[in-house]
């Protein structure tokens, strides 16, 4: 049985899932613009990965540490990326194998931007509902950094996501030089059914 411990250190706040069969690998997992690390989908993802022997740190981004609700400001993105870097460093104190970095929506976007700037930060990316563009504004793409992504990336995307269609995502990731994979979730919107779908293929794809 896995154990869950609250983590609160300077710059890092969240919960550490310690697996029973410990592979040494770890996953830092964070939330979208409107949520926090207790989002049902993140809790379920953490449960599934820890069951597979992976240490998981699901954490609140710095903007959420400062206030309990409300969206992030574009001006604080760099601070949120610094928070993700700090979370990776915290997890490395416990998990001594490969560390993966992931998140839902805004959290995933910040993870990709961090990895584009610092490719050694993680061994791979796990991106739930990557927000390609604001709903109804396909011209406002959030992909300028994609050509600098060189580590493997797994995209989990709903077929009814208003932040980008599967076709748009398939086109966008052609700019990524690193290995990529898309795992579609049929009929799901941006919330990916709050994690109520088969995560087995997601675990297998990232750890492979």
ZARO-398679 format. One line per 10 residues: number of its first residue (from 1); their letters; for each residue x negated, y, z of C-alpha. Coordinates in steps of 0.02 Angstrom, whole numbers. Layout:
# ZARO-398679
NUM = A = X Y Z  ...
# end
This chain:
# ZARO-398679
1 = XXXXXXXXXX = 0 0 0  -64 174 -42  -79 310 89  -40 494 62  -136 629 156  -106 816 156  -256 916 93  -282 1099 137  -454 1173 111  -507 1345 45
11 = XXXXXXXXXX = -431 1357 -128  -355 1182 -130  -185 1129 -62  -95 968 -100  -82 783 -65  -210 645 -89  -147 472 -137  -273 340 -83  -249 175 -176  -263 6 -93
21 = XXXXXXXXXX = -369 -69 -232  -492 71 -263  -574 82 -434  -669 241 -393  -580 337 -530  -478 492 -490  -343 605 -563  -310 787 -520  -128 825 -560  -40 992 -555
31 = XXXXXXXXXX = 128 1072 -592  216 1188 -713  255 1373 -699  416 1348 -602  367 1205 -489  244 1145 -361  147 987 -321  303 906 -246  392 903 -414  475 732 -430
41 = XXXXXXXXXX = 383 691 -591  213 726 -513  255 619 -362  305 474 -475  151 493 -585  40 495 -430  127 339 -366  101 245 -529  -82 291 -546  -123 253 -365
51 = XXXXXXXXXX = -39 83 -388  -165 55 -529  -310 90 -411  -336 274 -451  -360 411 -321  -236 552 -358  -241 730 -294  -81 822 -339  -110 1003 -299  -32 1175 -299
61 = XXXXXXXXXX = -113 1301 -416  -175 1461 -333  -27 1563 -395  89 1443 -303  -19 1446 -148  7 1634 -141  197 1627 -154  328 1492 -141  423 1534 -300  412 1632 -460
71 = XXXXXXXXXX = 310 1612 -618  123 1645 -635  56 1807 -707  -49 1801 -866  -179 1900 -769  -206 1759 -644  -241 1617 -766  -428 1620 -733  -393 1603 -547  -281 1453 -578
81 = XXXXXXXXXX = -418 1371 -680  -541 1404 -539  -418 1317 -424  -414 1166 -537  -604 1161 -538  -604 1167 -347  -477 1025 -342  -590 918 -453  -737 954 -338  -633 906 -187
91 = XXXXXXXXXX = -579 743 -267  -759 700 -312  -796 691 -126  -685 537 -119  -674 465 -294  -846 428 -361  -800 365 -535  -727 456 -684  -615 603 -641  -467 647 -754
101 = XXXXXXXXXX = -374 812 -756  -190 829 -792  -36 933 -771  140 972 -825  173 1117 -944  79 1271 -879  -31 1162 -770  -79 1056 -920  -115 1210 -1023  -232 1277 -890
111 = XXXXXXXXXX = -316 1106 -881  -351 1110 -1069  -419 1287 -1060  -535 1238 -918  -594 1084 -1013  -624 1189 -1169  -738 1304 -1070  -816 1168 -960  -814 1001 -1051  -902 913 -908
121 = XXXXXXXXXX = -762 954 -785  -669 791 -821  -678 629 -919  -509 654 -1000  -347 753 -1000  -168 698 -961  -43 825 -1026  143 815 -989  253 928 -1098  113 1037 -1164
131 = XXXXXXXXXX = 194 1208 -1196  144 1238 -1376  245 1399 -1385  386 1489 -1293  559 1418 -1336  620 1491 -1501  452 1574 -1540  351 1447 -1640  237 1583 -1706  167 1615 -1530
141 = XXXXXXXXXX = 55 1461 -1522  -49 1425 -1367  -180 1323 -1458  -324 1442 -1496  -440 1341 -1382  -396 1170 -1458  -550 1166 -1574  -660 1170 -1418  -579 1018 -1335  -700 873 -1350
151 = XXXXXXXXXX = -644 754 -1213  -503 626 -1239  -327 695 -1216  -163 602 -1192  -6 704 -1228  160 643 -1156  300 736 -1244  489 730 -1249  575 719 -1418  690 862 -1366
161 = XXXXXXXXXX = 561 980 -1292  606 1161 -1333  425 1215 -1306  371 1118 -1460  431 975 -1568  334 813 -1591  298 866 -1770  227 1032 -1710  121 943 -1581  57 816 -1708
171 = XXXXXXXXXX = 2 959 -1820  -75 1060 -1677  -185 920 -1611  -269 897 -1779  -375 1046 -1725  -443 948 -1575  -610 863 -1615  -597 743 -1467  -491 584 -1467  -305 617 -1444
181 = XXXXXXXXXX = -147 515 -1420  36 564 -1411  158 461 -1307  336 514 -1352  478 502 -1227  637 477 -1326  778 598 -1287  682 690 -1152  669 878 -1136  532 982 -1057
191 = XXXXXXXXXX = 560 905 -884  528 730 -953  675 662 -853  586 709 -691  473 557 -715  612 430 -741  533 342 -889  409 201 -914  241 267 -857  148 104 -884
201 = XXXXXXXX = 92 152 -1058  34 322 -993  -75 243 -859  -147 119 -984  -182 253 -1115  -278 368 -997  -379 232 -911  -423 145 -1073
# end
